[in-house]
Amino acid sequence: MKHRDHRILALPDVAVEAPRDTAGTLDWVGMAGIELPIAFDAGNGETQRCGARVDAFVNLTRAASRGIHMSRLYLLLDGHLGGGRLDGPVLERLLHAFLRSQDGLADRARVSLRFEHLVRRAALRSGNSGWRAYPVLVEALLDERGFRWELETAVTYSSTCPASAALARQLIQQQFAGDFRADAPLDHAAVMAWLGSERGIVATPHAQRSTAQVRVRPAQDAPLDLLPLLDRIEQALATPVQTAVKREDEQAFALANGGNLMFCEDAARRIQRALHDGAGIARYRVRVEHHESLHPHDAVAHASGGEAAGGWIGG
């Protein structure tokens, strides 16, 4: 009977071989869409666990090398972020570990994480509350300029068109003039009844669900505080979408819309002012989209501010 040879053979590694047909450096090599659990404190001291999609990359500086050590990136991600608390220092240590793991093949590293963070929001008047899921993108880069990271999120809000509101008011004035003679005395009860009828609101301004996408680069050593950023944006806009809504909440929302008429330019400037005055933010950019109910295309405005040096991570 023949005996099997149980000696362990070295596993082949073709990645260390030189490229057969081409050679050259590469800007980025890595993996996208890695599934990973993370723990995130949005700035209120409460850690929330969720699933994230992670992209991890390094550059390839050695032209004669066929590829990077890709599996090492995955294992480092799992070791540094797999269920652990996410913050700036952790990301910086992770990117340094990326470069050490490549044995001189790379001198730049980057990582991005996409996930949603749930926030409990109070109703406007009823005393109820409900959950809002805010999208979060965290990106970090380590290169010759050092380490830097950015946070991006989005706020959904209601925007009522000022021009449409003015046109609606004019039609209501015309209706009033037709229903109440100028040379006749006004009866208080009749006017009150008219105001509460459909004739008293013969036209309404158009409003639409709108989105503000905001990216910030925190100041040096500033914490990764999502909640204060969201609160700052929503307070500036004054009409964020609601969760639990009873009739009194809906009425309060209508009042907020009436008191905060805004074009997309107004919304962008409100957020710009709020971020410009905020501590802990070195740089920011804003894109607002009003998903118009009047026509099939959107109204869009961009704003930015803060330090001007260097581009954004990811372009």
Backbone bond lengths (Angstrom), bond angles and torsions (degrees), N, CA, C in turn:
res aa  C-N    CA-C-N  psi(-1)  N-CA   C-N-CA  omega(-1)  CA-C   N-CA-C  phi
1 M - - - 1.469 - - 1.530 109.47 -
2 K 1.305 115.53 128.95 1.456 119.63 -179.05 1.527 110.22 -79.12
3 H 1.306 116.06 143.02 1.464 122.48 177.73 1.533 109.62 -98.56
4 R 1.342 115.04 137.81 1.461 119.08 177.65 1.517 110.87 -74.34
5 D 1.302 114.83 145.62 1.461 120.46 176.57 1.516 108.03 -85.32
6 H 1.340 116.98 109.98 1.469 121.08 -175.84 1.525 112.74 -92.96
7 R 1.298 117.66 11.51 1.465 119.05 177.50 1.530 109.89 -65.34
8 I 1.336 115.91 136.42 1.460 121.20 -178.67 1.527 109.47 -82.03
9 L 1.324 114.12 122.72 1.456 119.33 179.27 1.521 110.07 -89.47
10 A 1.302 116.50 146.94 1.468 120.41 177.01 1.522 109.61 -64.88
11 L 1.319 115.95 133.92 1.462 120.41 -179.83 1.524 109.88 -74.27
12 P 1.299 116.78 138.40 1.478 118.44 -179.81 1.513 111.83 -66.79
13 D 1.303 116.61 145.83 1.467 122.22 178.59 1.523 107.86 -135.66
14 V 1.323 115.67 91.09 1.464 119.60 -177.76 1.519 112.01 -74.84
15 A 1.342 117.00 -12.56 1.469 119.28 -178.86 1.518 111.92 -65.97
16 V 1.351 116.79 -22.70 1.462 118.69 -178.22 1.520 111.29 -84.55
17 E 1.325 116.70 -8.48 1.452 119.39 179.96 1.531 110.78 -73.75
18 A 1.315 116.02 152.19 1.462 120.34 177.11 1.519 109.50 -71.20
19 P 1.328 118.03 148.11 1.464 120.08 177.51 1.525 110.53 -57.54
20 R 1.320 115.73 138.08 1.461 119.51 -176.41 1.538 112.08 -75.41
21 D 1.306 115.81 -44.28 1.460 119.18 -172.43 1.525 114.00 -110.77
22 T 1.324 116.22 -28.26 1.469 119.55 -175.66 1.519 110.07 -134.64
23 A 1.285 114.84 157.19 1.463 121.74 174.29 1.513 107.62 -143.79
24 G 1.316 115.89 147.67 1.455 118.91 178.95 1.518 111.35 165.44
25 T 1.303 115.69 162.72 1.458 121.12 177.16 1.526 109.40 -83.78
26 L 1.322 115.56 158.02 1.462 121.45 -179.08 1.521 109.66 -129.14
27 D 1.335 115.51 142.36 1.469 120.66 -178.44 1.524 111.48 -65.58
28 W 1.329 116.53 -49.74 1.465 120.99 -178.23 1.518 110.15 -146.52
29 V 1.319 115.59 139.27 1.460 122.82 173.94 1.522 107.30 -140.53
30 G 1.324 116.27 136.87 1.455 118.14 178.88 1.509 112.33 171.23
31 M 1.329 116.10 -144.30 1.459 122.35 -175.40 1.518 110.22 -133.65
32 A 1.327 115.60 149.28 1.462 121.62 179.37 1.525 109.67 -127.89
33 G 1.335 115.53 144.41 1.455 120.72 175.44 1.510 114.94 78.63
34 I 1.322 117.89 26.15 1.464 121.24 178.01 1.528 109.29 -67.92
35 E 1.331 116.90 132.89 1.471 121.83 179.76 1.521 108.83 -88.79
36 L 1.335 115.40 126.65 1.457 119.08 -173.54 1.525 110.30 -151.43
37 P 1.328 119.05 136.88 1.461 120.20 172.27 1.528 110.29 -80.99
38 I 1.318 116.31 141.61 1.458 120.02 175.88 1.520 109.36 -134.86
39 A 1.318 115.45 164.26 1.466 122.62 173.79 1.518 107.17 -121.31
40 F 1.330 116.52 130.46 1.465 120.58 -171.47 1.513 110.30 -135.15
41 D 1.327 115.70 126.55 1.462 122.88 172.73 1.519 107.10 -100.96
42 A 1.344 116.20 114.37 1.463 120.87 -174.66 1.522 113.11 -80.38
43 G 1.320 116.92 0.69 1.460 119.85 177.92 1.509 114.49 119.79
44 N 1.345 117.13 2.49 1.462 120.32 179.27 1.524 112.50 -110.36
45 G 1.334 117.08 9.00 1.458 120.79 178.88 1.513 114.62 83.36
46 E 1.337 117.70 0.15 1.459 121.66 179.97 1.527 109.25 -106.62
47 T 1.322 116.59 123.56 1.456 121.50 -179.47 1.522 109.95 -88.59
48 Q 1.312 116.57 125.91 1.462 122.94 179.86 1.524 108.62 -113.30
49 R 1.324 115.83 130.70 1.457 120.99 179.51 1.523 109.82 -96.10
50 C 1.316 115.99 140.09 1.461 120.51 -179.78 1.520 109.47 -156.11
51 G 1.315 115.80 171.47 1.455 121.11 175.17 1.514 110.76 -94.76
52 A 1.316 116.59 137.67 1.466 121.76 -179.03 1.528 110.21 -122.59
53 R 1.322 115.46 157.08 1.460 123.16 169.54 1.520 106.91 -107.59
54 V 1.314 116.20 124.64 1.459 121.26 -170.52 1.523 110.37 -119.76
55 D 1.333 116.04 136.59 1.462 123.25 171.16 1.526 107.69 -111.20
56 A 1.326 116.52 134.54 1.466 121.23 -178.19 1.523 109.31 -133.47
57 F 1.337 116.63 129.65 1.465 120.65 -175.74 1.527 111.15 -143.66
58 V 1.326 114.74 150.82 1.465 123.01 164.30 1.530 106.71 -133.24
59 N 1.319 116.33 163.17 1.467 118.27 173.36 1.534 109.59 -87.54
60 L 1.294 117.02 168.77 1.469 122.10 177.54 1.520 107.49 -121.25
61 T 1.327 115.44 107.44 1.467 120.71 -174.08 1.516 112.92 -94.84
62 R 1.318 118.36 -16.95 1.464 121.51 -176.69 1.522 108.72 -94.04
63 A 1.312 117.51 105.54 1.460 122.13 -173.09 1.519 112.79 -61.60
64 A 1.328 116.86 -29.99 1.467 119.53 -176.04 1.522 113.13 -87.19
65 S 1.323 118.16 -0.83 1.461 121.23 179.00 1.516 110.03 -90.04
66 R 1.322 116.08 138.23 1.466 119.82 -175.80 1.521 111.55 -74.07
67 G 1.320 117.71 -35.81 1.463 119.41 -177.99 1.510 112.12 -165.47
68 I 1.332 115.53 175.08 1.458 122.40 178.94 1.530 109.54 -89.64
69 H 1.336 115.75 174.98 1.464 121.92 174.26 1.530 107.38 -90.06
70 M 1.325 116.12 84.73 1.466 120.81 -170.30 1.526 113.18 -69.88
71 S 1.328 116.84 -39.75 1.465 119.23 -177.67 1.524 111.81 -63.30
72 R 1.317 116.53 -27.39 1.467 119.62 178.82 1.537 110.95 -65.32
73 L 1.338 115.91 -35.64 1.469 118.65 177.42 1.522 110.51 -62.02
74 Y 1.332 115.88 -44.57 1.468 119.84 -179.25 1.523 110.86 -60.36
75 L 1.338 117.18 -47.95 1.461 120.66 -177.63 1.526 111.08 -64.41
76 L 1.314 117.50 -35.88 1.467 120.10 177.48 1.523 111.14 -68.24
77 L 1.333 117.29 -39.38 1.457 120.49 175.29 1.514 110.95 -58.09
78 D 1.324 115.40 -48.40 1.455 119.76 -179.04 1.521 111.15 -62.43
79 G 1.330 116.53 -39.27 1.460 120.01 -178.98 1.514 113.91 -70.70
80 H 1.341 116.93 -35.90 1.465 120.37 -176.23 1.531 113.09 -90.98
81 L 1.347 117.64 -33.52 1.463 120.60 -171.76 1.527 113.86 -118.37
82 G 1.312 118.10 -14.38 1.458 120.53 -173.38 1.512 113.44 -64.68
83 G 1.312 116.44 82.89 1.459 121.32 -178.85 1.505 113.70 90.49
84 G 1.336 117.23 -10.76 1.463 120.24 178.24 1.512 111.92 -80.36
85 R 1.320 116.90 165.53 1.457 122.28 -176.79 1.520 110.66 -74.08
86 L 1.311 115.64 131.88 1.464 122.46 -177.56 1.522 110.19 -89.85
87 D 1.333 116.14 126.19 1.461 120.75 172.37 1.523 108.95 -158.09
88 G 1.323 116.50 176.64 1.445 121.64 -176.51 1.521 114.02 -59.29
89 P 1.346 119.64 -50.18 1.463 119.87 179.58 1.523 113.67 -59.13
90 V 1.333 117.53 -37.35 1.468 120.74 177.54 1.529 110.04 -62.85
91 L 1.339 116.93 -43.77 1.462 120.28 179.61 1.523 111.48 -63.98
92 E 1.324 117.00 -39.31 1.459 119.75 179.50 1.528 110.70 -65.21
93 R 1.332 117.53 -43.38 1.460 120.14 178.19 1.529 110.71 -63.48
94 L 1.336 116.64 -38.49 1.460 120.92 179.25 1.525 111.53 -61.19
95 L 1.326 117.68 -46.04 1.460 120.76 -177.45 1.532 111.62 -68.03
96 H 1.320 117.02 -36.32 1.465 118.81 174.21 1.522 110.43 -63.40
97 A 1.330 116.30 -39.07 1.469 120.38 178.04 1.527 110.86 -65.52
98 F 1.347 117.04 -37.41 1.461 120.47 174.87 1.531 110.73 -53.14
99 L 1.329 116.54 -49.93 1.463 120.64 -175.75 1.529 111.29 -67.29
100 R 1.333 117.46 -41.29 1.468 119.46 178.62 1.522 111.15 -61.97
101 S 1.329 116.21 -34.14 1.467 120.02 -175.79 1.527 112.73 -70.51
102 Q 1.318 118.27 -14.99 1.463 120.70 -173.48 1.523 113.71 -95.19
103 D 1.324 117.24 2.54 1.469 121.35 173.69 1.532 112.51 52.56
104 G 1.320 116.70 44.81 1.456 120.95 175.21 1.514 115.37 86.38
105 L 1.327 117.84 5.35 1.462 120.12 179.57 1.526 112.99 -79.79
106 A 1.336 117.87 -18.56 1.464 121.27 -171.72 1.521 110.45 -139.61
107 D 1.338 114.87 151.92 1.464 119.64 173.09 1.529 112.14 -131.74
108 R 1.337 117.12 7.88 1.459 121.54 174.20 1.528 108.91 -136.62
109 A 1.336 116.59 145.45 1.461 120.65 179.59 1.524 109.30 -144.58
110 R 1.328 115.21 149.30 1.458 119.57 178.07 1.521 109.62 -148.74
111 V 1.328 115.07 155.90 1.454 121.61 178.38 1.522 108.22 -147.04
112 S 1.327 116.86 145.45 1.459 121.17 174.55 1.518 108.99 -136.78
113 L 1.334 115.93 144.43 1.460 122.41 -179.19 1.516 108.91 -129.81
114 R 1.324 116.19 131.35 1.463 122.46 177.15 1.524 109.20 -118.75
115 F 1.331 115.53 129.38 1.457 119.68 178.44 1.519 108.75 -160.46
116 E 1.318 116.87 176.68 1.462 121.84 175.82 1.523 109.22 -116.54
117 H 1.317 114.91 143.06 1.465 119.91 177.72 1.527 108.85 -117.99
118 L 1.325 115.97 126.56 1.458 121.47 -179.26 1.525 110.74 -87.25
119 V 1.327 115.62 132.57 1.460 122.24 178.71 1.520 108.55 -128.48
120 R 1.313 116.34 131.69 1.458 120.28 177.00 1.528 109.35 -84.59
121 R 1.329 116.03 122.81 1.455 121.88 -176.69 1.531 110.00 -115.49
122 A 1.327 114.80 136.68 1.466 120.88 -179.80 1.523 110.21 -79.12
123 A 1.343 115.41 145.81 1.462 120.62 173.79 1.524 109.53 -67.80
124 L 1.331 116.31 162.99 1.462 120.43 -173.82 1.528 112.74 -70.35
125 R 1.340 117.24 -35.86 1.469 118.79 -176.12 1.524 114.82 -138.22
126 S 1.319 117.63 -30.11 1.470 120.26 -167.37 1.517 114.94 -75.32
127 G 1.322 117.98 -15.83 1.455 120.36 -175.79 1.513 113.07 88.52
128 N 1.325 118.31 -1.83 1.457 121.48 175.57 1.525 110.10 -82.63
129 S 1.319 115.33 176.39 1.462 120.36 176.69 1.519 108.88 -154.88
130 G 1.323 116.15 164.63 1.461 121.87 -179.77 1.517 110.29 -157.56
131 W 1.318 115.74 175.45 1.457 121.36 -174.21 1.528 112.52 -98.42
132 R 1.329 115.43 140.08 1.471 122.66 171.17 1.533 108.35 -121.33
133 A 1.311 115.89 133.09 1.463 121.62 177.07 1.528 108.51 -100.49
134 Y 1.322 116.43 116.92 1.462 121.62 -179.94 1.532 109.54 -103.06
135 P 1.340 117.77 130.81 1.465 119.57 176.71 1.522 110.49 -71.63
136 V 1.329 115.92 142.55 1.461 121.29 -179.17 1.527 108.63 -132.84
137 L 1.312 115.35 134.11 1.458 122.36 171.05 1.524 107.34 -126.24
138 V 1.327 116.22 122.39 1.459 122.10 175.86 1.524 107.60 -115.72
139 E 1.325 116.88 125.75 1.463 121.31 178.94 1.528 109.43 -127.59
140 A 1.321 115.44 140.27 1.466 120.84 178.85 1.520 109.35 -135.31
141 L 1.332 115.15 147.79 1.462 121.93 -176.74 1.523 109.11 -139.32
142 L 1.339 114.59 138.50 1.462 121.60 173.53 1.522 107.98 -126.09
143 D 1.336 116.78 117.83 1.456 121.33 179.79 1.516 109.61 -146.08
144 E 1.334 116.98 -161.17 1.460 120.69 -177.21 1.522 112.99 -62.67
145 R 1.334 117.58 -19.92 1.463 120.97 177.97 1.518 112.43 -88.28
146 G 1.319 117.10 -3.72 1.450 121.09 -179.72 1.522 112.05 104.02
147 F 1.319 115.54 -160.69 1.469 121.91 -177.10 1.523 110.55 -97.05
148 R 1.331 115.54 139.79 1.457 121.06 171.31 1.525 108.39 -153.34
149 W 1.311 115.09 154.33 1.469 119.39 -179.68 1.515 109.87 -144.11
150 E 1.335 115.39 159.68 1.460 122.11 -176.60 1.520 110.53 -138.52
151 L 1.311 114.47 153.47 1.463 122.36 -179.96 1.522 108.72 -125.16
152 E 1.341 116.00 132.06 1.457 120.90 178.41 1.519 109.71 -127.37
153 T 1.318 116.57 140.78 1.460 121.74 177.56 1.528 108.47 -149.42
154 A 1.321 116.10 179.95 1.469 120.79 -179.81 1.518 109.72 -143.48
155 V 1.314 115.59 144.27 1.463 123.37 177.41 1.521 108.42 -120.33
156 T 1.325 116.43 132.11 1.457 121.73 176.43 1.526 108.79 -100.26
157 Y 1.319 116.61 132.88 1.459 120.99 -175.91 1.522 109.97 -145.74
158 S 1.309 116.29 172.48 1.462 122.56 177.56 1.518 109.32 -104.10
159 S 1.346 115.63 136.51 1.467 119.43 177.12 1.531 109.37 -126.18
160 T 1.311 115.53 126.81 1.459 122.06 177.21 1.520 108.84 -105.42
161 C 1.337 116.47 128.83 1.459 122.30 -172.64 1.529 111.57 -71.98
162 P 1.333 119.21 124.15 1.464 121.21 177.98 1.526 113.66 -62.89
163 A 1.346 116.93 -38.08 1.462 119.58 179.75 1.521 110.48 -66.20
164 S 1.322 116.17 -43.25 1.459 120.51 178.78 1.523 110.88 -63.94
165 A 1.319 117.07 -37.34 1.461 120.71 178.67 1.527 111.19 -64.41
166 A 1.341 116.75 -41.46 1.465 120.17 178.68 1.526 111.03 -64.63
167 L 1.325 117.24 -40.57 1.463 120.82 178.61 1.528 111.26 -66.28
168 A 1.321 116.56 -37.59 1.468 120.29 177.96 1.524 110.46 -66.28
169 R 1.333 116.25 -42.06 1.475 119.13 179.23 1.524 110.73 -61.36
170 Q 1.318 117.01 -39.34 1.466 119.84 179.35 1.532 111.08 -62.13
171 L 1.317 117.52 -41.80 1.465 120.83 178.50 1.523 111.42 -65.98
172 I 1.327 116.63 -35.76 1.463 119.78 177.26 1.529 109.95 -67.24
173 Q 1.323 116.35 -39.44 1.471 119.91 175.64 1.529 110.90 -60.45
174 Q 1.318 116.17 -44.63 1.466 119.91 179.46 1.524 111.44 -63.09
175 Q 1.314 116.52 -39.05 1.462 120.02 178.32 1.521 110.87 -65.42
176 F 1.317 115.66 -40.63 1.463 120.23 178.62 1.525 110.43 -63.03
177 A 1.349 115.54 -44.58 1.468 119.73 179.77 1.516 111.05 -61.91
178 G 1.325 117.29 -33.10 1.459 119.58 178.76 1.510 113.46 -76.65
179 D 1.316 117.38 -29.29 1.468 121.64 -176.47 1.525 112.96 -90.66
180 F 1.341 117.91 -20.30 1.468 121.30 -178.43 1.536 108.32 -129.86
181 R 1.322 116.12 115.79 1.464 121.10 -179.03 1.524 110.84 -66.28
182 A 1.318 115.48 139.79 1.455 120.76 -179.46 1.511 112.56 -66.96
183 D 1.382 116.62 -27.19 1.462 119.69 -177.08 1.521 112.31 -94.98
184 A 1.328 117.23 7.97 1.465 120.64 -179.92 1.523 109.30 -111.32
185 P 1.356 116.74 146.06 1.457 119.08 178.18 1.531 110.99 -65.00
186 L 1.305 116.20 145.88 1.460 120.80 178.84 1.522 109.53 -86.90
187 D 1.317 115.13 133.22 1.461 121.77 175.60 1.534 108.32 -97.68
188 H 1.330 115.84 121.42 1.470 120.48 -174.49 1.518 111.67 -57.54
189 A 1.312 117.66 -45.90 1.459 121.44 -178.91 1.525 111.33 -64.04
190 A 1.335 116.57 -37.52 1.464 120.28 179.70 1.522 110.98 -67.86
191 V 1.332 116.45 -40.64 1.461 119.94 178.87 1.527 110.57 -66.10
192 M 1.341 116.56 -41.60 1.460 119.85 178.52 1.523 110.65 -61.83
193 A 1.296 117.36 -42.66 1.464 120.96 178.34 1.524 110.71 -64.14
194 W 1.322 116.50 -39.93 1.469 121.09 179.14 1.526 110.73 -63.32
195 L 1.324 116.24 -44.33 1.459 120.90 179.95 1.529 111.84 -62.40
196 G 1.318 117.40 -30.93 1.458 121.28 179.42 1.515 113.99 -87.37
197 S 1.328 117.26 2.23 1.460 121.15 -179.54 1.515 110.86 -102.41
198 E 1.332 116.72 170.75 1.462 120.48 177.63 1.528 111.76 -65.06
199 R 1.336 117.65 -26.38 1.473 120.30 178.18 1.526 110.73 -68.07
200 G 1.330 116.49 -25.39 1.464 120.24 179.58 1.528 113.25 -79.99
201 I 1.316 116.23 -8.74 1.460 120.35 176.73 1.522 107.84 -138.59
202 V 1.333 114.31 55.73 1.461 122.06 -173.57 1.529 112.57 -63.58
203 A 1.331 117.45 -20.35 1.465 121.84 177.98 1.524 108.93 -139.50
204 T 1.309 115.96 145.37 1.471 120.83 177.07 1.518 109.55 -126.07
205 P 1.331 117.42 145.16 1.470 119.88 176.78 1.524 110.26 -71.51
206 H 1.314 116.48 154.92 1.460 118.47 178.20 1.518 109.67 -87.56
207 A 1.331 114.08 141.03 1.459 122.24 176.77 1.520 107.86 -130.44
208 Q 1.317 117.05 162.18 1.450 120.25 -177.62 1.521 110.99 -152.46
209 R 1.329 114.06 155.28 1.454 118.64 171.73 1.513 108.10 -69.22
210 S 1.326 116.79 135.53 1.460 122.17 -174.66 1.520 109.97 -132.39
211 T 1.329 115.78 160.60 1.461 120.64 -175.86 1.519 110.37 -131.62
212 A 1.323 115.50 133.30 1.459 121.69 172.88 1.519 108.31 -114.64
213 Q 1.326 115.84 115.61 1.467 121.31 177.11 1.524 107.90 -100.58
214 V 1.328 115.95 126.38 1.456 120.53 -173.02 1.524 109.40 -129.95
215 R 1.324 115.86 131.37 1.466 121.67 173.83 1.520 108.31 -121.26
216 V 1.332 116.25 134.10 1.464 120.79 179.57 1.522 109.76 -128.95
217 R 1.322 114.77 147.61 1.458 121.18 168.35 1.525 106.51 -109.04
218 P 1.316 117.66 114.13 1.463 119.50 -177.98 1.520 111.95 -63.98
219 A 1.309 115.08 152.40 1.455 120.02 173.15 1.527 109.03 -65.34
220 Q 1.313 116.77 162.01 1.461 120.98 -177.49 1.522 110.64 -57.16
221 D 1.334 115.61 130.80 1.465 124.48 178.54 1.530 113.26 68.60
222 A 1.337 118.40 8.70 1.469 120.31 177.19 1.526 108.94 -76.07
223 P 1.333 118.58 147.06 1.466 121.46 -178.22 1.522 112.12 -75.15
224 L 1.322 115.24 166.85 1.456 123.09 -179.40 1.522 108.35 -88.85
225 D 1.323 118.19 73.23 1.463 122.34 -172.39 1.524 110.68 -101.13
226 L 1.325 115.93 102.22 1.456 121.70 179.35 1.523 111.76 -78.38
227 L 1.322 117.77 -45.24 1.466 120.73 -173.92 1.524 113.41 -60.37
228 P 1.322 120.02 -47.38 1.472 118.90 176.89 1.522 112.33 -59.05
229 L 1.329 117.21 -34.84 1.465 120.63 177.91 1.525 110.36 -66.40
230 L 1.327 117.45 -47.12 1.468 121.20 178.29 1.519 111.09 -60.28
231 D 1.319 116.79 -44.32 1.473 120.63 -179.26 1.528 110.71 -62.61
232 R 1.310 116.01 -40.43 1.466 120.36 -179.53 1.532 110.67 -62.49
233 I 1.326 115.97 -43.12 1.463 120.56 -179.40 1.521 110.79 -68.26
234 E 1.326 117.16 -47.08 1.462 120.32 -176.70 1.523 111.81 -66.69
235 Q 1.310 117.20 -36.51 1.463 119.80 177.29 1.520 110.69 -67.61
236 A 1.324 117.24 -35.11 1.464 120.33 178.44 1.517 111.01 -67.03
237 L 1.322 117.58 -39.17 1.462 121.59 -178.63 1.524 112.18 -79.68
238 A 1.331 116.46 -36.13 1.475 124.24 174.88 1.524 114.41 74.67
239 T 1.347 118.94 -4.31 1.464 119.87 -178.86 1.532 111.88 -133.71
240 P 1.354 118.75 47.70 1.469 118.60 177.59 1.527 110.12 -65.74
241 V 1.336 116.64 151.09 1.461 119.55 179.13 1.520 109.63 -62.87
242 Q 1.326 115.40 153.67 1.450 122.38 -173.13 1.528 111.73 -104.90
243 T 1.327 115.62 168.26 1.467 121.77 178.36 1.531 109.04 -107.94
244 A 1.326 116.84 -92.44 1.464 120.13 177.34 1.532 108.81 -73.56
245 V 1.336 116.77 126.96 1.464 120.54 -174.74 1.526 110.51 -134.29
246 K 1.332 116.52 113.51 1.462 123.33 167.13 1.538 107.16 -98.85
247 R 1.348 115.56 176.17 1.466 118.32 -176.03 1.526 112.81 -59.32
248 E 1.335 116.23 -38.16 1.463 118.12 179.84 1.524 111.61 -66.87
249 D 1.344 116.33 -31.66 1.467 119.83 176.52 1.528 110.79 -70.45
250 E 1.326 116.34 -40.70 1.456 119.71 179.34 1.524 111.03 -64.56
251 Q 1.336 116.19 -37.30 1.465 119.46 178.03 1.534 110.30 -66.20
252 A 1.330 116.11 -41.06 1.463 119.68 178.12 1.524 111.13 -64.97
253 F 1.327 116.49 -34.63 1.460 120.53 177.92 1.524 110.85 -67.54
254 A 1.347 116.18 -40.35 1.465 120.25 176.51 1.525 110.50 -61.92
255 L 1.334 116.39 -40.34 1.466 120.80 178.46 1.524 110.81 -64.54
256 A 1.334 116.50 -41.31 1.468 120.23 179.03 1.526 111.12 -63.66
257 N 1.336 116.82 -40.15 1.459 120.06 177.64 1.521 111.50 -64.80
258 G 1.335 116.20 -42.00 1.460 119.76 179.30 1.516 112.94 -64.64
259 G 1.316 116.64 -29.93 1.458 120.73 -179.76 1.507 114.03 -91.41
260 N 1.334 117.06 -1.02 1.468 120.99 -177.95 1.524 111.00 -136.17
261 L 1.331 115.77 53.44 1.457 119.73 175.77 1.522 108.89 -62.97
262 M 1.338 117.60 136.23 1.469 117.69 -177.37 1.518 112.63 -156.03
263 F 1.319 113.89 135.73 1.448 121.60 164.37 1.534 107.88 -78.42
264 C 1.329 117.03 169.80 1.461 119.05 176.80 1.529 110.66 -62.17
265 E 1.333 117.56 -32.36 1.465 120.57 177.45 1.528 111.28 -62.75
266 D 1.348 115.39 -40.15 1.468 119.28 178.74 1.519 110.77 -63.84
267 A 1.338 116.62 -44.09 1.456 120.94 -178.48 1.522 110.98 -62.61
268 A 1.330 116.98 -44.68 1.459 120.51 -179.84 1.525 111.26 -62.54
269 R 1.326 116.67 -40.07 1.466 119.37 -179.99 1.526 111.99 -70.20
270 R 1.318 117.22 -34.70 1.467 119.78 176.86 1.525 110.73 -61.47
271 I 1.342 115.85 -46.13 1.462 119.51 -179.77 1.517 110.12 -67.66
272 Q 1.324 117.02 -40.44 1.463 121.48 178.44 1.526 110.48 -56.91
273 R 1.313 116.79 -45.78 1.465 120.27 -179.74 1.528 111.13 -64.53
274 A 1.341 116.50 -40.99 1.459 120.53 -178.90 1.530 111.21 -65.44
275 L 1.323 117.79 -39.72 1.457 120.76 -179.07 1.520 111.56 -76.63
276 H 1.315 116.45 -35.49 1.466 120.51 179.87 1.527 110.68 -64.44
277 D 1.312 116.38 -34.51 1.465 120.91 -178.96 1.524 112.78 -86.18
278 G 1.348 117.56 -5.65 1.458 120.51 -174.77 1.515 113.22 -86.39
279 A 1.330 115.65 141.00 1.456 120.80 177.26 1.535 109.37 -79.58
280 G 1.322 115.63 154.19 1.450 120.86 174.56 1.508 114.95 85.84
281 I 1.337 118.48 2.70 1.458 121.78 -179.20 1.523 109.11 -115.89
282 A 1.338 115.81 119.81 1.460 120.17 179.79 1.518 111.94 -87.27
283 R 1.334 115.80 -31.33 1.456 119.81 -174.63 1.520 108.50 -157.53
284 Y 1.331 117.34 148.69 1.456 119.92 179.64 1.526 110.52 -151.45
285 R 1.323 114.46 157.48 1.460 120.53 170.24 1.525 108.10 -142.78
286 V 1.324 115.55 148.28 1.458 122.47 -173.23 1.527 108.95 -132.36
287 R 1.312 116.22 138.62 1.468 122.10 170.38 1.520 107.17 -133.09
288 V 1.333 116.96 120.75 1.464 120.78 176.90 1.524 109.31 -112.17
289 E 1.310 115.04 141.41 1.457 121.93 178.13 1.520 108.80 -129.03
290 H 1.320 116.26 122.59 1.460 121.62 172.85 1.526 106.83 -100.32
291 H 1.328 115.17 109.71 1.464 121.67 -175.34 1.533 107.98 -80.71
292 E 1.302 114.64 82.62 1.462 123.57 -165.43 1.529 114.13 -54.29
293 S 1.328 115.15 137.54 1.465 121.01 171.96 1.525 111.16 -90.34
294 L 1.340 118.13 -13.15 1.460 121.99 -179.47 1.528 111.85 -79.33
295 H 1.335 116.40 -37.57 1.459 120.25 -177.01 1.534 108.95 -142.86
296 P 1.329 118.83 168.56 1.457 120.93 -172.78 1.523 115.30 -80.82
297 H 1.314 119.05 -4.04 1.455 120.49 178.08 1.527 109.56 -106.75
298 D 1.315 115.74 162.02 1.461 121.93 -174.97 1.533 111.26 -98.07
299 A 1.321 115.16 154.18 1.464 121.60 170.67 1.525 107.86 -98.40
300 V 1.339 117.07 130.47 1.460 122.00 -170.57 1.519 110.17 -131.54
301 A 1.337 115.94 141.73 1.466 121.46 174.23 1.523 109.62 -140.44
302 H 1.332 116.03 145.50 1.464 122.92 179.09 1.531 108.40 -119.75
303 A 1.314 114.98 148.00 1.466 120.69 174.12 1.526 108.27 -148.50
304 S 1.319 116.83 157.12 1.457 121.16 178.50 1.511 109.48 -154.77
305 G 1.321 115.81 169.76 1.448 119.87 178.70 1.516 110.57 -177.92
306 G 1.322 115.86 174.51 1.457 121.70 -179.32 1.501 111.66 95.39
307 E 1.321 115.78 -162.49 1.468 121.63 -175.90 1.522 109.95 -60.43
308 A 1.315 116.15 145.02 1.460 121.28 -175.20 1.512 113.76 -99.64
309 A 1.334 118.02 -11.85 1.463 120.68 -172.91 1.521 111.34 -71.64
310 G 1.358 115.27 135.39 1.456 120.93 171.71 1.511 113.68 77.37
311 G 1.321 115.58 156.02 1.458 120.92 177.21 1.513 111.53 -86.79
312 W 1.316 114.24 176.44 1.451 120.79 176.97 1.514 110.27 -81.89
313 I 1.315 117.04 149.23 1.455 121.51 173.11 1.528 107.45 -64.22
314 G 1.300 117.40 129.94 1.450 120.20 179.52 1.517 113.58 82.30
315 G 1.335 118.38 3.01 1.466 121.18 176.65 1.511 113.74 90.88
